[in-house]
Amino acid sequence: MTVDEIIEAVLLEHIGPHEGFRVNNPREINGYLAIDQFAILPIAAVSSGVSQETDLEVIDSAGGSLGTLCFSRSLGNISIAELTIWQFVAFLSDAEPTEILDSHYSFKRDYLVLEIDMLDDYLNNYILSAPIWGKFSHFPVDNLEHVTTVDKIVAVPGIKIASPYHQQTLNRYLYANNPFERFLRIYHSIELLFDYVLVKKIKALDDNIFGFSQIYSDFGRTEIDRLRGIIREFCGNASSIASILENSSRFYYDREDIFFKYSKSANPFGDSEKWEKLTECLDGSSLNASTSKQKKLISKEDLFPTMVFDLAAYWIYRIRCSIAHNRVGEFVFEDRHRNFVAEFAEPLILEIAKQVFASPNFAAL
């Protein structure tokens, strides 16, 4: 309710004493409702990692009390008579005038109820950093979820779940709540293969010590080398991956920024001339063996699968770094890039994962 609505409700005796507390001085301070010695600040989001079974006192570093964090939404449909003083003043902020005469109430929001003397200090020193020290925020958090629609689901046979760790990682993918997290979960499932494949190959050598150095040479030592090696060895449908790569044309400017302007040494198309020819193929929906040879991206058509696999590996790794690393020299994703990740990056890495885990060569390890 607003200040005027609370005053009117008191005059009409719709709000009576609560555990000896009487509403005497409702007012607004710095845009927030204050009632007597309390200031009521709405909470927009609370971390899922915080237990909300009981309200929590908020104290400063010296041990002085700032107020009480009321997890009011978790109370459910509670009797108003059972509310604590802090929950009661939060109720007066949360409720509509037509709801205050009901015997029970379900809160719409959580609240931080401050001691009124602490309000200025809190607004100056604590409110913006609450996500760090308190795992909650007073400001709305944009929903990063981006739902995509499909007309059917295609079941893929022969997918090998390499270990219980892979099963756990794939299950975590389902619980990720935005495209950025989902991409990283699938990437982690592939990343877990780096050592898994290496160990399997070494075990298969038996006493052939000469093959050890060759495995290391083929497999690579850097993360991008190992990712590239996994994709080259276990992906078998370059055309399917190429079709997904062509979908990057929908995100022309993002693609240019992520994969060219912020190019790294491992970029197989970091040269401006090669990049221009590649994007002509992508935007013309003609990323195939014949066109790639015609544009001199490859010298022979049978090199097309390797070209596609290397391109996909580099793009996937760069996306992974842009999500996981916020540092100078990296392209940094913002919330506005969720469409790019959900509609292009996630389908790309899912296709790679499906091909890798369904590969007969992988199953034979």
Secondary structure, 3 states (H helix, E strand, C coil): CCHHHHHHHHHCCCCCCECCECCCCEEEECCEEEECCEEEEEECEECCCCCCCCCEEEECCCCCEEEEEECHHHHCCEEHHHCCHHHHHHHHHHCCHHHCCCCEECCCCEEEEEEHHHHHHHHHHCHHHHHHHCCEECCCCCCCCCCCCCCCCCCCCCCCCCCHHHHHHHHHHHHCCCHHHHHHHHHHHHHCHHHHHHHHHHHCCCCCCHHHHHHHHHHCCCHHHHHHHHHHHHCCCHHHHHHHHHHHHHHHHHHHHHHHHCCCCCCCCCCHHHHHHHHHHHHCCCCCHHHHHHCCCCCCHHHHHHHHHHHHHHHHHHHHHHHHCCCCCCCCCCHHHHHHHHHHHHHHHHHHHHHHHCCHHHHCC
